[in-house]
Amino acid sequence: MTEPPEIVETTSPATALEVLVLTGMSGAGRSTAANALEDMDWYVVDNLPPQMIAPLVELVARADGALPKVAVVADVRARSMFSELEQVLVDYVDQGIGIRVLFLDASDEVLVRRFESVRRPHPLQGDGTLIDGIEAERRELAPLRNRADITIDTSDLNVHQLRAEVRAAFGQDGAAALKLTVMSFGFKYGIPKDADHVVDVRFLPNPYWIPHLRGLNGQDAPVSDYVLSQPGALSFVDRYLALLDIIVEGYLSENRSFATIAIGCTGGKHRSVAISEQLARRLADRTEASVSVRHRDLGRE
C-alpha cells in the first residue's frame, strides 16, 4: 500500500490542508453534498480509489496552499479497493495528518423509495433484490460509519436542507453563503444567459452622445458622476436595493449559492457600468452575501 505522505513545509498554518472523505449509503445524497462542498471552494474528487488518496494529498500539499481543502468522494462502486479505505485513514491518523470522514445515511425505506423513483438498481444488488443490495452495502460500510467524524441522516432532508447541513458543518466561519455577481452588459450584444435578474437602465440619458464622455466608461469619475446625477438614477438604485434585500434574504433561506444581477444599457459601457458599480458597493454594505462586479461588454468595440 502506498505510504501516506508527510505534509511538506510549504503548507503554512494559514493555509493548513484539510482533507475530507465523503462517503455513505448509495442514495443518501453524496452528489448533493459534493456539490455543496464545491460551492464552498472545496476541491472535490469523485470515486477516487483509496490507493490514490495519498498521492493526491501529496500533490495538493505541494501546491503551497492553492487547494487547501480537498474532499474525496468514496463509495462501493470500486468495491475491490474500497476495503482498503479504512486502513488508509488509520495510516493518516497515525502520522498526525488531519483527515475527516463525513458519512451520509438514510433509512432502508427511504433508500428504496429513492432508488425506485429513479428506476436504477443498487450498485451491490447483483441478481438479488434492492433490499439485498442495501443490506450488503450497510455491512460493507459499517466500519467507516463507526469511525465517521460527522454522520448526517438524510431520511427527512430535502436537497436544500442537506446543503444547509453540509454548509453548517464545513463552511468557514464568517464566509458568505451566497455569492452575488453584479454584471453590466449591453443589450446590443444580448442578455446574459446566466442572469437571475435583468434590469434596464436605458431610461437614463446616454453619455455616449456627450463628446467629452464618449471615449470614457462608467468606471471613470466624469461618466459616473454624470449618470448618477441624472433625475431618477439614485432613486432607482435605492428602490432596487430595497427589492434585492428581500430577494437576497430568500436566496439565503433557500440555500442558493450563486446569483447574477444583470444591469443593461445599450452598449454596456457607460450607464450600466456606473449603476453596477454603485449597486455593488452598496450591496456589499447591506447584505450577508459576497458581492463582486463584472463588466461583460466593457472591452468591446
N, C-alpha and C positions, 0 to 999 in steps of 0.2 A: 504494500500500500504506500502511496506517495506520502512522504512526511509533511506535516503542516509547516509552513514557513515561519521564520521569525519576522516580526514586523520591522521593516527597515528603518533606519534612523531618520529618513526624510519625512516620516509621519510625525508631525508635531502634535502636542496636546491640543492645539487649537483646531486641528483637522484630524482628530483621532478617528481611526477606521471603525465603522460599525458594520457588523455582518449579521444578517438575519436569515434564518431558514424558514421559509413559509411552506407549510405542509398541512396535511389534514385529509379528511374524507372527501372522496370524489363527489362533487355536487354540493359541497358545503360553502362554496364561494371563493375559491382560490383566485380565480381570474379577477373578480371584483376587488379583492384585497390587493392583488398585484397592481391593478390599475390605480388604486388609491395611493399606494406607495410611490408609484411613478409620478403621480401628480404632486407628491411632496419631495420630488427630486431624488428619490432613491434610484439607483441603477439596478434594474430587475433583470434577472436571467431565468428563463423558464426551462424546467425539466433538465437541469444540469446534472449529469451523473456525479455521485459523491466523490469519485476519484478526481474530478476536475475542480472541486471546490478549493483545494489547496493551491493549485496553480493560478486560479482566478484571484484569490485573495493576495497572493504574492505579487501578481501583476498590478492589482489595484493599489496595494501598499506602496509600490514603487512609483506610482503616478503622482506622488507628492501632494496628496490631498485633492486631486482633481475629481475623484469619485469617492468621497468619504463615507457614503452609505450604500451598501451593497445588499440586495436581497436575492436569495436563491430559492426558486420555487421547485420543490422536490415532491414527487408523488410516485405511485406504484406503477406508472407506465413503464419505467425501466426496472422491473421487479428484480431481475437478476443482480442488479447493482444496488438496489435500494437498501438491502440488508446491511450494507457497509456504512450507511449514513450515520448510524448511532456511534460507531467506532470512530469515525472522523470527528464527530462532535466531542467525544471523550478526549481524543488526542489534542484538540484545540484547547480545551479547558485545562488539561494537564500542562500545557505550555504557557498558560496565562493569557491566551488570546481570547478576547471577548467575542462570543457568538451567542445569539439568542434564537429561540425557536418559538414561532407563532403557529399554533395548531388550531385549525378550524374544524368544528364538529357540528353535527346535526343529528336529530333522532332518525331511526330507521324509517319511520313512517314518512317523514318529510323528505328524506333522500329518495324514497320510492316515488313519491309524487313528482319530485323534480326530474328524475330520470324518465318517468312516463310522459311528462309534459314535453320533453324534447325528443322523445322516441329514440333514445340511444341506449345501447347496452352498457352495463357496468364494465370497466376495464378488466375486472377479475371474474366476470360472470362465466366465461367459457361456455360449456354446454349446459350449465346449470341455470338456476333462476336468478332474478335480480337480487333477491334477498341473499342467495348463496354468495354472490359477489360482494355485497356489502359486509356480510359476516366475515368473509375471508380478508377483506381489507382491514376491518377492525382488529383482527388478530395480528395482521402484519404491522399495523401502526401502533399497537398498544405500548411498546417500549418508548416510542417517540412522544406519545401523548402523556405518558407518565413523567417524562423529563422536560416537557414544554415549559417555557417561561411564562407564556400567555396563552390561554385557551379561550376561544370565543365560540359559543354555541349560537349558530345562526338559524336555529329552527324557527324562531319567531321574528327574525330580522328581514326586512326588505333590503334591496341593494343600497339604498340611501343610508339606512341605519347601519349597515355593515361598514360602509365607507366612513361614517362618523366614528364608529368604534375603532377602526384602524387609525384614523387621524388622531383620536384622543390618546391612543397607545404609543404612536410613533412620530407624531408631529412635533416639531421643535417648539419649545416654549416661546411664545411671543410671535411665532411665524403666522403670517396671514393665511387663512383658509381659502380665500378667494383671490385670484389674480385677475385684475381688471386691466384691459388694454383700451386706451382711448386712441382711435385711429382716424386721422384726417384722410380724405380722399376726394377725387374729382369725379363728378357724375359723368363727365365725358369719357372716362375710362372704365365705367361700370361700377356697380355697387359691390363692395367686398363680399365674397361668398361666405366668409366665416363670421359675418356681423350678427350679433344678437339684437342690437338696436341700431336703427338708422335715423338720423335727423338731418334736415336740410337747412343750411344757413344762407341759402341764396336770396333770402328776403333782405339781407343787408347789402348796402352799396358795395360794388366791386372795386377794390383798389387798383385792379388792372387798368382801369380807364383813367387813372391819375398818373401822368407821365413819370413823375419822380418816384412813384411807388411800384411801378410796373416791374422793374427788374429786381425788386426785393421780394421777400416772402414773409409769412406770418410769424416767423421767429424773430424777425428784425423789429426793433422797437418802433420805428415810424409806422410800419404797417399794423402792428399790434395795437398801438395807441389809436390809430385811425379807426380800426374795426371796432374796438371796444368802446369808443366814444360815440358810435352811431346810436340813434334812438332805438331802443328795444334790445340792444346787444346784451347789456348786463342783466336786464330783466329776464331775457331768455335763459341766460346762464343760471340765474337764481332759481327760476321755476323748474328748469330741467334738473338741477341738483336736488331739489325737493322730491321730484319724481324718482330720481336714482336712489335716494335714501331708502325709499320703500322697496325698490327693486333689489338693491344690494342686500337688504335685510332678508328678503325672500330667498335670494340665492344662497345666503349663508345657512338659512334654516333647512334648505333642500340639499345642502352639501355640494353645491356647484363648485367646481374648482377653477374654471376659466370663464370669462365673458368678454366680449368685444363690443365697445360702444363706437359706432362709426359716425363721424361728422363730415358731411359733404358740402362742397360748393362746386362751382363749375369746373375749375381746373385742379383743385386740390393744392393750391399754393399760397393763397392769401387768407381768405375768410375762415375756411375750415381749419387751417393750421393755427391761426390766432385763437380761435374759440377752443380748439382742442387743448392747446397749452394752458389756457385759463381754466378750463374744466378739469384737467388732470391735476393741476396744482391744488385746486380747492377740494377735489375728491379725496386726495391724499390726506387732507387735514380733517376730514369728517367721516371717514369710513374705516372699518376694520380690514378692508381689502388692501392688497398690494397693488399700486397703480403705476402703470407705465404708459408712455405716449409714443405713438408711431405715426409717421407721416408717409403714407404709401406712395403718393404721387409727386413728392416734392422734387425729385430728381428728373422728372420727365421734361422733355422739351415742349 
